[in-house]
Amino acid sequence: MSKWQIQGSRVYGNGQSYNCTNKVTAEQLQSTLNQYETTVNLHRNLDKQFDNITRQLIQTNLSLNILKDDMEKLTKELQNVSTD
């Protein structure tokens, strides 16, 4: 995404353009739009990181379940060996 630009009292970017009544208003709008864009990008990055963490947790949980099953099998085998 591109940053918002000012040309006179017009703010433009992302294929859009907003005409303001004066340069001060244009500067305020530019600042607000750039802050919003930064926040959106931050949220997108956080969503990606959250998805990656969620996938890793699912994989870890699956691995732990496999290990648990293996431990139960080994425990049963050891009990069978000790009773023989």
C-alpha positions as a Markdown table, in Angstrom:
| # | Residue | x | y | z |
|---|---|---|---|---|
| 1 | Met | 0.0 | 0.0 | 0.0 |
| 2 | Ser | 1.2 | 3.5 | -0.8 |
| 3 | Lys | 1.4 | 6.3 | 1.7 |
| 4 | Trp | -1.0 | 9.2 | 1.4 |
| 5 | Gln | 0.4 | 12.3 | -0.3 |
| 6 | Ile | -0.6 | 16.0 | -0.3 |
| 7 | Gln | -0.8 | 18.3 | -3.3 |
| 8 | Gly | -2.0 | 21.7 | -2.2 |
| 9 | Ser | -5.2 | 21.0 | -0.3 |
| 10 | Arg | -5.8 | 17.6 | -2.0 |
| 11 | Val | -4.9 | 14.3 | -0.3 |
| 12 | Tyr | -4.4 | 11.3 | -2.6 |
| 13 | Gly | -3.2 | 7.7 | -2.5 |
| 14 | Asn | -4.5 | 4.2 | -2.9 |
| 15 | Gly | -6.3 | 5.2 | -6.1 |
| 16 | Gln | -8.4 | 7.8 | -4.2 |
| 17 | Ser | -8.3 | 11.5 | -3.9 |
| 18 | Tyr | -9.9 | 13.9 | -1.3 |
| 19 | Asn | -10.2 | 17.6 | -1.8 |
| 20 | Cys | -10.1 | 19.6 | 1.4 |
| 21 | Thr | -10.9 | 23.2 | 2.1 |
| 22 | Asn | -7.4 | 24.1 | 3.1 |
| 23 | Lys | -3.9 | 22.8 | 3.5 |
| 24 | Val | -4.1 | 22.4 | 7.3 |
| 25 | Thr | -7.2 | 20.1 | 6.9 |
| 26 | Ala | -5.4 | 18.2 | 4.2 |
| 27 | Glu | -2.4 | 17.7 | 6.5 |
| 28 | Gln | -4.6 | 16.4 | 9.3 |
| 29 | Leu | -6.4 | 14.0 | 6.9 |
| 30 | Gln | -3.1 | 12.8 | 5.5 |
| 31 | Ser | -1.8 | 12.1 | 9.0 |
| 32 | Thr | -5.0 | 10.3 | 10.0 |
| 33 | Leu | -5.1 | 8.2 | 6.8 |
| 34 | Asn | -1.4 | 7.3 | 7.2 |
| 35 | Gln | -2.0 | 6.3 | 10.8 |
| 36 | Tyr | -5.0 | 4.1 | 9.7 |
| 37 | Glu | -2.9 | 2.5 | 7.0 |
| 38 | Thr | -0.1 | 1.8 | 9.5 |
| 39 | Thr | -2.6 | 0.2 | 11.9 |
| 40 | Val | -4.2 | -1.9 | 9.2 |
| 41 | Asn | -0.7 | -3.2 | 8.2 |
| 42 | Leu | 0.1 | -3.9 | 11.8 |
| 43 | His | -3.2 | -5.9 | 12.2 |
| 44 | Arg | -2.4 | -7.9 | 9.0 |
| 45 | Asn | 1.0 | -8.8 | 10.3 |
| 46 | Leu | -0.4 | -9.8 | 13.7 |
| 47 | Asp | -3.1 | -11.9 | 12.0 |
| 48 | Lys | -0.3 | -13.7 | 10.0 |
| 49 | Gln | 1.7 | -14.3 | 13.2 |
| 50 | Phe | -1.4 | -15.5 | 15.1 |
| 51 | Asp | -2.2 | -18.0 | 12.3 |
| 52 | Asn | 1.4 | -19.3 | 12.3 |
| 53 | Ile | 1.3 | -19.7 | 16.1 |
| 54 | Thr | -2.1 | -21.4 | 15.9 |
| 55 | Arg | -0.7 | -23.9 | 13.3 |
| 56 | Gln | 2.3 | -24.6 | 15.5 |
| 57 | Leu | 0.1 | -25.2 | 18.5 |
| 58 | Ile | -2.1 | -27.6 | 16.5 |
| 59 | Gln | 1.0 | -29.5 | 15.3 |
| 60 | Thr | 2.5 | -29.6 | 18.8 |
| 61 | Asn | -0.8 | -30.9 | 20.2 |
| 62 | Leu | -0.9 | -33.6 | 17.6 |
| 63 | Ser | 2.6 | -34.6 | 18.4 |
| 64 | Leu | 1.9 | -34.7 | 22.1 |
| 65 | Asn | -1.1 | -37.0 | 21.5 |
| 66 | Ile | 1.0 | -39.3 | 19.4 |
| 67 | Leu | 3.6 | -39.4 | 22.2 |
| 68 | Lys | 0.9 | -40.0 | 24.8 |
| 69 | Asp | -0.4 | -43.0 | 22.8 |
| 70 | Asp | 3.1 | -44.4 | 22.4 |
| 71 | Met | 3.8 | -44.0 | 26.2 |
| 72 | Glu | 0.5 | -45.8 | 27.0 |
| 73 | Lys | 1.6 | -48.7 | 24.7 |
| 74 | Leu | 5.0 | -48.8 | 26.3 |
| 75 | Thr | 3.5 | -48.8 | 29.7 |
| 76 | Lys | 1.2 | -51.7 | 28.8 |
| 77 | Glu | 4.1 | -53.6 | 27.3 |
| 78 | Leu | 6.2 | -53.1 | 30.5 |
| 79 | Gln | 3.3 | -54.2 | 32.6 |
| 80 | Asn | 3.0 | -57.4 | 30.5 |
| 81 | Val | 6.7 | -58.1 | 30.8 |
| 82 | Ser | 6.8 | -57.6 | 34.5 |
| 83 | Thr | 3.8 | -59.9 | 35.1 |
| 84 | Asp | 5.4 | -62.7 | 33.1 |
